């Protein structure tokens, strides 16, 4: 299995759009929290006010920060996930 860093480096080396690569990493990170891609995309779009395919890293980082703040404010990631699904 190739690590996420190695995959990112390979994408950059092949000339992939860095914004698209960041969006893929955004989805991968939220998948590690067991959020389905559709839910992660909806979260990004709600947080940025833009279609996910047009989001750039400077718009997605605050969404990640808000999610981190939410997770830290709860006792466990499971509690935070249940809140998001409500």
VMD Tcl script that draws the C-alpha trace (Angstrom):
set ca {
  {0.00 0.00 0.00}
  {1.31 3.44 -0.91}
  {1.25 6.03 1.85}
  {-0.85 9.18 1.49}
  {2.31 11.27 1.27}
  {3.73 9.12 -1.50}
  {0.43 9.33 -3.36}
  {0.40 13.12 -2.99}
  {3.96 13.41 -4.24}
  {3.14 11.19 -7.20}
  {0.11 13.34 -8.06}
  {2.21 16.52 -7.95}
  {4.95 14.90 -10.03}
  {2.45 13.91 -12.71}
  {1.24 17.49 -13.05}
  {-2.11 17.05 -11.32}
  {-3.85 20.25 -10.34}
  {-2.72 20.95 -6.75}
  {-6.20 22.18 -5.79}
  {-7.73 18.91 -7.04}
  {-5.08 16.95 -5.15}
  {-5.92 18.86 -1.95}
  {-9.64 18.16 -2.43}
  {-8.84 14.45 -2.75}
  {-6.79 14.58 0.44}
  {-9.66 16.43 2.13}
  {-12.01 13.57 1.20}
  {-9.44 10.99 2.31}
  {-9.04 12.65 5.69}
  {-12.78 12.76 6.30}
  {-13.06 9.15 5.14}
  {-10.71 8.28 8.01}
  {-13.39 9.77 10.28}
  {-15.86 7.42 8.56}
  {-17.66 10.20 6.71}
  {-18.93 9.13 3.32}
  {-17.66 11.20 0.38}
  {-21.11 12.69 -0.26}
  {-21.32 13.90 3.34}
  {-17.77 15.28 3.22}
  {-18.58 17.14 0.00}
  {-21.79 18.52 1.52}
  {-19.81 19.69 4.55}
  {-17.26 21.45 2.34}
  {-19.95 23.08 0.22}
  {-21.89 24.25 3.28}
  {-18.72 25.61 4.86}
  {-17.44 27.40 1.80}
  {-20.61 28.34 -0.06}
  {-19.08 26.95 -3.25}
  {-19.30 23.77 -5.29}
  {-16.75 21.27 -4.02}
  {-15.01 21.00 -7.40}
  {-14.19 24.72 -7.25}
  {-12.94 24.81 -3.65}
  {-9.32 25.73 -3.08}
  {-7.17 24.84 -0.07}
  {-7.52 28.26 1.57}
  {-11.30 27.69 1.63}
  {-11.14 24.09 2.84}
  {-8.64 24.60 5.67}
  {-11.13 26.66 7.74}
  {-13.70 23.87 7.27}
  {-11.17 21.40 8.62}
  {-10.40 23.74 11.52}
  {-14.11 24.03 12.38}
  {-14.43 20.24 12.27}
  {-11.40 19.87 14.52}
  {-12.87 22.39 16.96}
  {-16.14 20.45 16.96}
  {-14.37 17.17 17.63}
  {-12.34 18.69 20.45}
  {-15.46 20.09 22.09}
  {-16.95 16.62 22.46}
  {-15.88 13.69 24.55}
  {-15.24 11.39 21.63}
  {-15.25 11.45 17.81}
  {-18.28 9.15 17.89}
  {-20.30 11.74 19.83}
  {-19.29 14.45 17.34}
  {-20.23 12.23 14.39}
  {-23.67 11.55 15.88}
  {-24.19 15.31 16.26}
  {-23.28 15.86 12.60}
  {-25.80 13.20 11.49}
  {-28.65 14.72 13.49}
}
mol new
graphics top color blue
foreach p $ca { graphics top sphere $p radius 0.5 }
foreach p [lrange $ca 0 end-1] q [lrange $ca 1 end] { graphics top cylinder $p $q radius 0.2 }
display resetview
